[in-house]
Amino acid sequence: MICGPREIIAPFRPIPLDIPKGMAPNEFFNSTENLNDLIHNNGLLTNPEGLLLYRKAMGHTNEFDASIIYNTSESVLNPLGRPVRRTQVPVQTRNVWNRMNQIIIEYMLKKYPDPASGLVLAGEASLDATWPLTAPGVPSIRMLHNHFMVFDMQQLRNAGMADPDNPNLTDGGQHSLFEKYMHDVYRKFMNEALHLNILKVDNDPHHRIQLTGYPQGLPCWKINGGVQALQEPCFWREYDALLEGFIDFYRTFFSQVSTRNAPKLKELYFPDAVENILLFDNDFLKTAKMVRDRCIRDARYASSIRWQPAFKQLIYRNDCGDLITTISQNSIGNAITELLGVVVKRQSDTKAYEKSEPALIEKLLEVRDQLIKADLGEKIATRYWE
C-alpha cells in the first residue's frame, strides 16, 4: 500500500437557499437567515447555552459527520465580533461543550471500535476575525464550531492519491511557517511552558496514520487514559492549555513581525515563558525579520498574513487505537481533515447522497439521544427526522 494523502469524493444534496443577488456566498452564510435554515433543515439539538448540534449539509464524509456551533447569530450581529476560538467562550458554556464533545467522541469510538475500519477525528478549525468576509479561505460560518467525523478506511484505501503540493495540506514543514523555520523553539516553548500531565509529548512515529503519513512534522501529544480521560475536567483544561500556548506563540511572533523588537504583549497566558524562551531566541527573531522584510516589499504576501491566531486543533485515533491531540497553524487551508492527509472534494449528487443518508441519520439520532439523556439539550425536528 502506497503511503500518501488521499482525495475522496463526498456527495451532497444541494442546499435549498437562494443567495441574494450581489452578495458573496460566505457573506450570506454568516447571516441569521442562513443559521435559521441550518436549524430547521439540519438542526438536531439545541440548549440554553447557545450550542447547536447539526448535520453537515455539505459534509466531509457521509459515514458520520456532525458539528456543534456556538450560535451567536442573533446575540452578536457583527460577524467579526463573534467568538472564533474556545478561549473566547464563557466558562459555563465551555463546560457544557466539553461534555458534549466527550459523549460524541466516545460514541464514535464505540460505533467504530477498529482503527483499521474507521478513521475517527474531532476538533476545531478556526480563523482570526481580521480577514474580510469575502477573502478566500474564510469559513462560511464565522462562529466557532466543532467537527465530528468518521471516514471509512476502505474508502480511503480505494481513493486516489491527493496532490502532495496541495496548499491545503498545511501541517507539513513544506507549508507551515512555524515548522519550517522555528521547529525547535516552537517545541521547546510548547513543552516547557504548559506543564501537562494527561497529555504527554508523543515522539513515536506511530502517531501518524500509516495510510496517509499524516500528521507531518507537527508536535503531537498522546492522551494518557484514552477516552476515559475525556471525562475528566483536567483533560479539557490541558486541551485548552495547548491552544493558549499556541496563541501566545502566534501573537508574540506576529507582534515581532509587525514591529521590530516589540515589547512583550499584555494578557499573555505564559508571560515568563514568552520572555525567557521566545524573546531571546535567535531563530524566532530571525524568522520574524524574514517575514517582516518580505511584507515590506511584497504587497500580496503582506495582504495574506493572518495577524491574529488562526489554528486547527484536533483529537484523533491513530492506527494503534491511541487518542492523539495536535494543533497546527492554519496558514493556508481551513479543512481540518487535511491535518490527517484527507482531502475532500465535495460533489453535488442528490441520488448518491440519499443512498447513505438513512444510515447517517440513524447514527446522528442515536448520539442525540445520548446527549438528551445527559441533560445537554433538547431535540429539534426537521422534515428529515421527527
C-alpha positions as CSV (number, residue, x, y, z in Angstrom):
1,M,0.0,0.0,0.0
2,I,1.4,3.4,-1.1
3,C,1.6,5.9,1.7
4,G,0.4,9.4,0.9
5,P,-2.5,11.8,1.2
6,R,-5.8,10.7,-0.3
7,E,-8.6,12.6,-2.1
8,I,-12.1,11.3,-1.8
9,I,-15.5,12.4,-3.2
10,A,-18.2,13.5,-0.8
11,P,-21.7,13.7,-2.5
12,F,-24.2,16.2,-1.0
13,R,-27.7,17.4,-1.6
14,P,-27.8,21.0,-2.9
15,I,-28.7,23.5,-0.1
16,P,-32.2,24.9,-0.9
17,L,-31.3,28.5,-0.4
18,D,-31.2,31.4,-2.8
19,I,-28.3,33.8,-2.1
20,P,-29.4,37.4,-2.6
21,K,-28.1,39.0,-5.8
22,G,-24.9,40.8,-5.3
23,M,-24.0,39.0,-2.1
24,A,-21.0,36.7,-1.8
25,P,-21.9,33.2,-0.5
26,N,-19.7,33.4,2.6
27,E,-21.3,36.8,3.4
28,F,-24.7,35.2,3.3
29,F,-23.7,32.1,5.2
30,N,-22.8,34.4,8.2
31,S,-26.3,35.7,8.2
32,T,-29.1,34.9,10.7
33,E,-31.3,33.8,7.8
34,N,-28.8,31.1,6.9
35,L,-28.5,29.9,10.5
36,N,-32.2,29.7,10.8
37,D,-32.2,27.4,7.7
38,L,-29.4,25.4,9.2
39,I,-31.5,24.8,12.3
40,H,-34.8,24.0,10.5
41,N,-33.3,21.7,7.8
42,N,-30.3,20.2,9.6
43,G,-30.6,21.0,13.3
44,L,-30.5,18.1,15.7
45,L,-30.3,19.5,19.2
46,T,-30.0,22.9,20.9
47,N,-29.5,24.0,24.5
48,P,-29.8,27.2,26.6
49,E,-26.0,27.8,26.4
50,G,-26.5,28.5,22.6
51,L,-24.8,25.3,21.4
52,L,-26.4,23.8,18.3
53,L,-25.7,20.2,17.1
54,Y,-26.4,19.8,13.4
55,R,-25.9,17.6,10.4
56,K,-23.4,18.9,7.9
57,A,-25.4,19.7,4.8
58,M,-22.1,19.9,2.8
59,G,-20.1,17.4,4.8
60,H,-16.7,15.8,4.6
61,T,-18.0,12.3,4.9
62,N,-21.3,10.5,4.8
63,E,-20.2,7.8,7.3
64,F,-20.6,10.1,10.3
65,D,-20.4,13.9,10.1
66,A,-21.8,16.4,12.6
67,S,-20.9,19.7,14.1
68,I,-21.6,21.8,17.2
69,I,-21.7,25.5,16.6
70,Y,-21.7,28.3,19.3
71,N,-24.7,30.0,17.7
72,T,-24.3,33.7,18.2
73,S,-26.0,34.7,15.0
74,E,-28.7,36.7,16.9
75,S,-26.8,37.7,20.1
76,V,-23.7,39.1,18.2
77,L,-24.8,40.6,14.9
78,N,-21.3,41.8,13.9
79,P,-19.7,38.7,12.3
80,L,-16.2,40.0,13.2
81,G,-17.2,40.2,16.9
82,R,-18.2,36.6,17.3
83,P,-16.1,34.0,19.3
84,V,-13.8,32.2,16.9
85,R,-11.8,30.1,19.5
86,R,-12.5,28.2,22.7
87,T,-10.8,30.7,24.9
88,Q,-13.4,33.3,24.0
89,V,-16.4,31.1,25.1
90,P,-17.9,31.7,28.6
91,V,-16.7,29.1,31.1
92,Q,-20.1,27.6,31.8
93,T,-20.8,27.2,28.1
94,R,-17.4,25.7,27.6
95,N,-18.1,23.1,30.3
96,V,-21.3,22.0,28.6
97,W,-19.4,22.0,25.2
98,N,-16.7,19.7,26.7
99,R,-19.3,17.3,28.0
100,M,-20.9,17.2,24.6
101,N,-17.5,16.6,23.0
102,Q,-16.8,13.7,25.4
103,I,-20.1,12.0,24.7
104,I,-19.9,12.3,20.9
105,I,-16.3,11.2,20.7
106,E,-17.0,8.2,22.9
107,Y,-20.0,7.3,20.7
108,M,-17.8,7.4,17.6
109,L,-15.2,5.2,19.2
110,K,-17.8,2.6,20.3
111,K,-19.5,2.6,17.0
112,Y,-16.2,2.2,15.1
113,P,-14.0,0.2,17.5
114,D,-11.5,-0.9,14.9
115,P,-8.9,1.7,13.7
116,A,-8.5,-0.3,10.6
117,S,-12.1,0.3,9.7
118,G,-12.8,3.8,10.7
119,L,-10.7,7.0,10.9
120,V,-12.2,8.9,13.9
121,L,-11.4,12.6,14.5
122,A,-12.9,15.6,16.2
123,G,-11.8,19.2,16.6
124,E,-11.9,22.8,15.5
125,A,-10.6,24.7,12.5
126,S,-10.7,28.4,13.4
127,L,-9.5,31.6,11.7
128,D,-8.9,35.1,13.0
129,A,-11.5,37.8,13.0
130,T,-9.5,40.3,10.9
131,W,-9.9,38.9,7.4
132,P,-12.6,40.3,5.2
133,L,-15.7,38.1,4.8
134,T,-15.1,37.7,1.1
135,A,-11.5,36.6,1.3
136,P,-10.7,33.1,0.0
137,G,-10.3,30.6,2.8
138,V,-12.5,32.3,5.3
139,P,-15.0,29.8,6.7
140,S,-18.6,30.1,5.5
141,I,-19.9,30.5,9.1
142,R,-17.8,32.7,11.2
143,M,-18.6,31.2,14.5
144,L,-16.7,28.7,16.5
145,H,-17.7,25.2,15.7
146,N,-16.5,21.6,16.3
147,H,-16.3,18.9,13.7
148,F,-17.0,15.2,14.5
149,M,-16.2,12.8,11.6
150,V,-15.6,9.2,10.8
151,F,-14.0,8.2,7.5
152,D,-14.4,4.6,6.1
153,M,-10.8,3.4,5.9
154,Q,-11.6,1.1,2.9
155,Q,-12.9,4.2,1.0
156,L,-9.6,5.9,1.8
157,R,-7.6,2.9,0.7
158,N,-9.5,2.8,-2.6
159,A,-9.2,6.6,-3.1
160,G,-6.8,8.2,-5.5
161,M,-3.7,10.0,-4.2
162,A,-4.0,13.7,-3.5
163,D,-1.6,16.1,-4.9
164,P,1.1,16.4,-2.2
165,D,1.6,20.0,-3.2
166,N,-2.0,20.8,-2.5
167,P,-1.6,24.1,-0.5
168,N,-4.3,23.0,1.9
169,L,-2.1,20.2,3.3
170,T,-0.7,22.7,5.7
171,D,0.6,20.6,8.5
172,G,3.9,19.6,7.0
173,G,7.1,21.7,7.2
174,Q,6.9,22.5,3.5
175,H,4.0,24.8,4.1
176,S,3.9,25.8,7.8
177,L,6.0,28.8,8.8
178,F,6.3,27.6,12.4
179,E,7.5,24.1,11.3
180,K,9.9,25.1,8.6
181,Y,11.8,27.9,10.4
182,M,11.1,27.6,14.1
183,H,10.8,23.9,14.7
184,D,12.9,23.6,17.8
185,V,11.9,26.8,19.6
186,Y,8.2,26.1,18.9
187,R,8.5,22.6,20.6
188,K,10.6,24.0,23.4
189,F,8.0,26.6,24.2
190,M,5.0,24.3,24.0
191,N,6.7,21.6,26.1
192,E,8.2,23.7,28.8
193,A,5.6,26.4,29.3
194,L,2.4,24.2,29.6
195,H,3.2,21.7,32.4
196,L,1.0,19.0,31.1
197,N,0.2,15.7,33.0
198,I,-2.5,13.9,31.0
199,L,-1.1,15.0,27.6
200,K,2.3,13.5,27.0
201,V,4.6,14.5,24.1
202,D,4.5,11.7,21.6
203,N,7.7,11.4,19.6
204,D,6.7,7.9,18.3
205,P,6.1,8.0,14.5
206,H,3.1,5.7,15.2
207,H,1.0,8.8,15.9
208,R,0.8,9.1,12.1
209,I,-1.9,7.4,10.1
210,Q,0.1,4.9,8.2
211,L,-2.1,5.1,5.1
212,T,-1.6,8.8,4.6
213,G,1.6,9.5,6.5
214,Y,-0.1,12.4,8.3
215,P,0.2,14.5,10.5
216,Q,3.6,15.5,9.2
217,G,6.0,17.5,11.3
218,L,3.6,18.6,14.0
219,P,4.1,18.1,17.7
220,C,1.6,15.6,18.9
221,W,0.5,14.6,22.4
222,K,-0.8,11.2,23.5
223,I,-3.9,11.3,25.7
224,N,-3.0,9.1,28.7
225,G,-6.0,7.2,29.8
226,G,-7.6,7.2,26.3
227,V,-11.3,8.0,26.0
228,Q,-11.8,7.8,29.8
229,A,-9.6,10.8,30.2
230,L,-12.1,12.9,28.3
231,Q,-14.5,12.5,31.2
232,E,-12.1,14.5,33.4
233,P,-12.2,18.3,33.6
234,C,-8.4,18.4,33.9
235,F,-8.1,16.9,30.4
236,W,-10.1,19.7,28.9
237,R,-8.0,22.2,30.9
238,E,-4.9,20.8,29.3
239,Y,-6.5,20.7,25.9
240,D,-7.2,24.5,26.4
241,A,-3.6,25.0,27.5
242,L,-2.4,23.7,24.2
243,L,-4.5,26.4,22.5
244,E,-3.4,29.0,25.0
245,G,0.3,28.2,24.4
246,F,-0.2,28.3,20.6
247,I,-2.0,31.6,20.9
248,D,0.9,33.1,22.9
249,F,3.4,31.8,20.4
250,Y,1.4,33.1,17.4
251,R,0.6,36.5,18.8
252,T,4.2,37.1,20.0
253,F,5.7,36.1,16.7
254,F,3.5,38.3,14.6
255,S,4.0,41.2,17.1
256,Q,7.7,40.9,16.2
257,V,6.9,40.7,12.5
258,S,4.8,43.9,12.8
259,T,7.2,45.9,14.9
260,R,10.9,45.2,15.3
261,N,11.9,44.5,18.9
262,A,8.3,44.9,20.1
263,P,7.7,44.8,23.8
264,K,6.2,41.8,25.5
265,L,2.5,41.7,24.8
266,K,-0.1,42.2,27.6
267,E,-2.6,39.5,28.6
268,L,-0.3,36.5,27.8
269,Y,-1.2,33.1,29.2
270,F,2.5,32.2,29.8
271,P,4.4,35.6,30.1
272,D,7.5,34.2,31.7
273,A,8.0,31.5,29.0
274,V,7.4,34.1,26.3
275,E,10.1,36.4,27.8
276,N,12.6,33.7,28.7
277,I,12.2,31.4,25.6
278,L,10.8,33.3,22.7
279,L,12.1,36.9,23.0
280,F,15.7,35.7,23.4
281,D,15.7,33.0,20.7
282,N,17.7,33.8,17.5
283,D,15.6,31.5,15.2
284,F,12.4,33.1,16.4
285,L,13.5,36.7,15.9
286,K,15.4,35.9,12.7
287,T,12.2,34.4,11.2
288,A,10.2,37.4,12.3
289,K,12.7,39.7,10.4
290,M,12.5,37.5,7.3
291,V,8.6,37.7,7.3
292,R,8.7,41.5,8.1
293,D,11.2,42.2,5.2
294,R,9.0,40.3,2.8
295,C,5.9,42.1,3.9
296,I,7.6,45.4,3.2
297,R,8.5,44.5,-0.4
298,D,5.7,42.1,-1.4
299,A,2.1,43.6,-1.2
300,R,0.4,40.3,-2.0
301,Y,2.3,38.5,0.7
302,A,1.6,41.2,3.3
303,S,-2.1,41.1,2.5
304,S,-2.2,37.3,3.0
305,I,-0.8,37.5,6.6
306,R,-3.3,36.4,9.3
307,W,-2.2,38.7,12.1
308,Q,-4.4,37.1,14.7
309,P,-4.3,33.4,15.8
310,A,-5.6,31.0,13.1
311,F,-5.4,27.3,14.0
312,K,-6.6,23.8,13.7
313,Q,-6.9,21.7,16.9
314,L,-7.6,18.0,16.7
315,I,-8.2,14.8,18.6
316,Y,-7.9,11.6,16.5
317,R,-7.4,7.9,16.9
318,N,-4.2,6.5,15.4
319,D,-3.6,3.0,13.9
320,C,-2.7,1.6,17.4
321,G,-6.0,2.8,18.9
322,D,-4.4,5.6,20.9
323,L,-6.0,9.0,21.1
324,I,-3.7,11.8,19.9
325,T,-4.1,15.5,20.0
326,T,-2.3,18.1,18.0
327,I,-2.6,21.8,16.9
328,S,-1.5,23.5,13.7
329,Q,-1.1,26.9,12.3
330,N,-3.9,27.4,9.9
331,S,-1.7,29.2,7.4
332,I,-3.4,28.4,4.1
333,G,-6.4,26.0,4.2
334,N,-9.1,25.5,6.7
335,A,-10.3,21.9,6.3
336,I,-9.4,20.0,9.5
337,T,-9.3,16.7,7.6
338,E,-6.2,17.7,5.8
339,L,-4.3,17.6,9.0
340,L,-4.6,13.8,8.6
341,G,-3.9,13.8,4.9
342,V,-7.6,13.5,3.8
343,V,-8.5,16.0,1.0
344,V,-12.3,16.1,0.4
345,K,-13.8,17.1,-2.9
346,R,-17.5,17.9,-2.4
347,Q,-19.8,17.0,-5.3
348,S,-23.5,17.9,-5.8
349,D,-25.2,14.5,-6.2
350,T,-28.5,14.1,-4.6
351,K,-29.0,10.4,-5.5
352,A,-25.6,9.4,-4.3
353,Y,-26.1,11.3,-1.0
354,E,-29.5,9.8,-0.4
355,K,-28.1,6.2,-0.5
356,S,-26.1,6.9,2.6
357,E,-28.5,9.3,4.3
358,P,-30.6,6.8,6.3
359,A,-27.6,5.2,8.0
360,L,-26.1,8.6,8.7
361,I,-29.3,10.0,10.2
362,E,-29.7,6.8,12.3
363,K,-26.3,7.4,14.0
364,L,-26.9,11.1,14.4
365,L,-30.2,10.5,16.2
366,E,-28.6,7.8,18.4
367,V,-25.9,10.2,19.6
368,R,-28.6,12.9,20.0
369,D,-30.5,10.7,22.4
370,Q,-27.4,10.2,24.5
371,L,-26.9,14.0,24.8
372,I,-30.5,14.5,25.8
373,K,-30.3,11.8,28.5
374,A,-27.2,13.7,29.8
375,D,-29.3,16.9,30.0
376,L,-27.3,18.6,27.3
377,G,-30.1,19.9,25.2
378,E,-33.5,19.4,23.5
379,K,-34.2,17.8,20.2
380,I,-35.0,19.7,17.0
381,A,-37.5,18.3,14.5
382,T,-36.9,18.7,10.7
383,R,-38.5,17.3,7.6
384,Y,-35.8,14.6,7.6
385,W,-36.4,13.4,11.2
386,E,-39.0,13.9,13.9
